[in-house]
Amino acid sequence: MTSKLPYLTIAIKAVKEAEKVIKKYYSKDIRTSLKADASPVTIADQKAEEIIKKIINEKFPDHALLGEETGIVDKNSEYLWIIDPIDGTKHYTRQIPLFATQLALMKGNEVILGISNAPVMNELIYAEKGNGAYLNNEKISVSTISEISSSYVSFGGIGYFNKHNLIDNLIRIEGDTQGHRGIGDFWSYHLLSSGKIEIMIEAETKVWDIAAVSIIVKEAGGRVTDLKGNSVNRTTNSIVATNGLVHDQVLAYFK
């Protein structure tokens, strides 16, 4: 593992320490409560986020922190760490292994580091700006498919496409691609960055769900924008991630 930035080693340490508590509570009997937005949260989410914030704060006390479970600790810093302790909590509570810890670092309005760690699936992907993307320390890249008709598309929650009147748009692109699945969450970005699918679309999302995977996809050679073609930033609330070669073709479906 080589790094051009001073943050990667600490970031990986943080997610691996969080992995210990996530595995500890990984049980069908784990108690779940609902947050204000009706999404589930467990003690594993809360404790994993605490561990990550503690490790980062000890090493970089001047950096701001934004966690899905605990909100923002704003220190008026140009650096902001964004934490999703368990992306896929619903899967986690049912012992479906499709969940991961997401950790990203933004400098200003740009993501410069991202980690996605899926402990049960034994997949740790990380990327730094200008230094490529790696899966379990092996460099990865997106596919070279350049036509929609040969592409495989994944997508997030159907309800969000319906909410934003984009169901027909999604159905059109599904019909024009070689294959499609609603895998959702981090896993689609792992597949995309590894060259196994070409497109991932989410009609509604939060920054902690996409910050880390956005730089992973880009450093693997892909492209990431919102549905309007804008760059990912702190306020991004939709996403189109592709291998880059089909990106403009995908955006055309949502104009």
Secondary structure, 3 states (H helix, E strand, C coil): CCCCCCCHHHHHHHHHHHHHHHHHCCCCCCCEEECCCCCEEEHHHHHHHHHHHHHHHHHCCCCEEEECCCEEECCCCCEEEEEEEEECHHHHHCCCCCCEEEEEEEECCEEEEEEEEECCCCEEEEEECCCCEEECCEEECCCCCCCHHHCEEEECCHHHHHHCCCHHHHHHHHHHCCEEECCCCCHHHHHHHCCCCCEEEECCCCHHHHHHHHHHHHHCCCEEECCCCCCCCCCCCCEEEECCCCHHHHHHCCC
